[in-house]
Amino acid sequence: MKCKVHWIIDGIVDLESESLDEAEKLISAHLNEFVSQQPDLTEKLGARAIQGKAFLPGSEEQEGLQISVVEAGDDSD
């Protein structure tokens, strides 16, 4: 039987930064480095993007920013 699995990895990082934009860029850089060193994430597990947002404590209801970390694949499969 052929089937698909949609998986999500969730996490929250507490860090000090000068701005929300700087925090997003810092985490994006770390994730880009990690993903580039883990080819199985894209080749075997089909990872296409990682999404994240920076927010101030207590403001979790704000809109998020999508950060693409890996190239988007062809959605025809």
C-alpha positions in Angstrom: 0.0 0.0 0.0 1.4 3.4 -0.9 0.7 6.1 1.6 2.1 9.5 2.7 3.1 10.7 6.1 3.0 14.4 6.9 5.4 15.0 9.9 6.2 18.0 11.9 9.1 18.8 14.3 8.2 21.4 16.9 10.4 23.4 19.2 10.9 26.7 21.0 14.3 28.4 21.7 14.8 31.0 24.3 17.5 33.4 23.3 18.7 37.0 23.7 18.8 39.2 20.6 18.5 42.8 19.6 15.3 42.3 17.7 12.8 39.7 16.6 14.2 39.8 13.1 17.7 39.1 14.4 16.4 36.2 16.5 14.7 34.7 13.4 17.9 35.1 11.3 20.1 33.5 13.9 17.9 30.4 14.3 17.4 30.2 10.5 21.2 30.2 10.1 21.6 27.4 12.6 18.8 25.3 11.0 20.2 25.9 7.5 23.5 24.6 8.7 22.0 21.6 10.4 19.7 20.7 7.4 22.6 21.0 4.9 24.6 18.4 7.0 21.6 16.0 7.1 20.8 14.9 3.5 18.5 12.2 4.8 16.1 15.0 5.9 15.4 15.9 2.3 16.3 12.7 0.4 14.7 10.1 2.6 12.3 12.0 4.8 11.1 14.5 2.2 11.7 17.7 4.2 10.8 20.7 2.1 10.7 23.6 4.5 11.0 24.6 8.2 8.6 27.3 9.4 9.3 29.6 12.4 8.6 32.9 14.0 10.0 35.0 16.7 7.8 36.5 19.3 8.0 38.2 22.7 7.0 36.2 25.7 3.2 36.4 26.2 2.5 37.3 22.5 2.2 33.8 21.0 -1.0 34.8 19.2 0.8 37.0 16.7 1.1 36.1 13.0 4.2 34.0 12.2 6.9 34.4 9.6 7.7 31.4 7.3 11.3 30.7 6.9 12.2 28.3 4.1 15.2 26.3 5.0 15.3 23.7 2.2 14.4 24.1 -1.4 10.7 23.5 -2.1 10.2 20.3 -4.0 7.7 19.3 -6.7 4.3 18.9 -5.1 3.1 16.6 -7.9 3.8 13.4 -5.9 
